[in-house]
Amino acid sequence: MKLNNWHIEPGFTATFTPDDYRGWWLANQNESDTLTLIDRAELLDNCVYLARAEGREMTQQLEELRAAIDRWADEWNSSRA
């Protein structure tokens, strides 16, 4: 099973994508669950942890990544309402 969509460049991780967030979210939840602010923070922490564990720099700035997760979570939650 593919856990992420990283496009590895020398010294960098890839940009994290909605496919990554969805896969990580559904690993412990089901399709009808919605994301809280705590869940969003955990997704962000997961991205940062994975980048550090791989010894790589993220191509996204932290605020850019946070905004991308928020956009995805808002879309996810609204599709579950």
C-alpha positions in Angstrom: 0.0 0.0 0.0 1.4 3.4 -1.0 1.4 5.6 2.1 2.3 8.9 0.4 2.8 10.7 -2.9 6.2 12.2 -2.2 8.2 13.1 -5.3 11.7 12.9 -3.8 14.1 15.5 -5.0 17.7 15.7 -3.7 17.5 17.2 -0.2 13.7 17.6 -0.2 10.5 15.8 0.5 7.6 16.2 -1.9 4.7 18.5 -1.3 2.2 16.6 0.8 -1.2 16.2 -1.0 -4.8 15.6 -0.2 -4.3 12.0 -1.1 -1.8 11.8 1.8 -4.1 13.5 4.2 -7.1 11.2 3.2 -5.0 8.1 3.5 -3.7 9.0 7.0 -7.1 10.1 8.1 -8.8 6.9 7.0 -6.2 4.7 8.5 -7.9 5.3 11.9 -11.3 6.6 11.0 -14.2 5.8 8.6 -15.6 7.7 5.6 -18.3 9.5 7.7 -16.0 10.9 10.4 -15.3 14.7 10.3 -12.1 16.4 11.3 -11.7 18.5 14.4 -9.0 21.2 15.0 -7.1 18.6 16.9 -7.2 16.2 14.0 -5.9 18.9 11.7 -3.0 19.6 14.0 -2.2 15.9 14.1 -2.1 15.7 10.3 0.3 18.7 10.3 2.4 17.1 13.0 2.5 13.9 10.9 3.8 15.7 7.9 6.5 17.4 9.9 7.5 14.2 11.7 7.8 12.3 8.4 9.9 14.9 6.8 12.2 15.0 9.8 12.4 11.2 10.1 13.5 11.1 6.5 16.0 13.8 7.1 14.5 16.0 4.4 13.4 19.6 4.1 9.8 20.2 3.2 9.1 22.0 0.0 6.1 23.7 1.6 6.3 26.4 4.2 4.6 25.4 7.5 1.8 27.9 7.0 1.3 26.8 3.5 1.0 23.2 4.6 -1.4 24.2 7.4 -3.6 26.1 5.0 -3.6 23.1 2.6 -4.6 20.7 5.4 -7.4 23.2 6.5 -8.7 23.5 2.9 -8.8 19.7 2.5 -10.4 19.2 6.0 -13.1 21.9 5.3 -13.9 20.1 2.0 -13.9 16.7 3.6 -16.2 17.9 6.5 -18.6 19.7 4.2 -19.0 16.6 2.0 -19.9 14.6 5.2 -22.6 17.1 6.4 
